[in-house]
Amino acid sequence: VGVEGAWERIKWLAECARRRLEAIDGVTVWDVGEEKCGIISFSVDGVDSGDVRRWLGEHGCNVWTSKVAINTRAEYEAREESEDMPEEVIRASVHYFNAEWEVDKLCAAVEGLWIASLKADTGEIL
């Protein structure tokens, strides 16, 4: 694979994930910077980051949460400029060995959570 090939694959998979997540209503991708890496930071409107992490774990997706104030300087500065940015975000990461179906699985689980959260808000039984 080589270092350059691995890096290109990581960037491509991460960009696929960002585009897919951005297309889901209620999901905000918070990544900043000119060149982004394989870590994707996002939040789901109205859903606590710990609940997102638990839901995704139950659906076979390993993610973690991170406090924005202790992340990169660029993220910290973006938080200062945006009143909407949460204090804690979800962080998913990809590597060159990940498959496209794994990105699909993550995005489907996030979309499922968003739909479930809407049903919970309306009192529908999940």
Protein Blocks (a to p, Z undefined) as FASTA:
>chain_A
ZZmlmmmmmmmmmmmmmmmmmmpghiacfbecjbdcfbdcdddehiafklmmmmmmmnop
acddddfklmcfklmmmmmmpmklcfbdcdddddfkbcfklmmmmmmmmmmmmmmmmmmm
nopaZZ
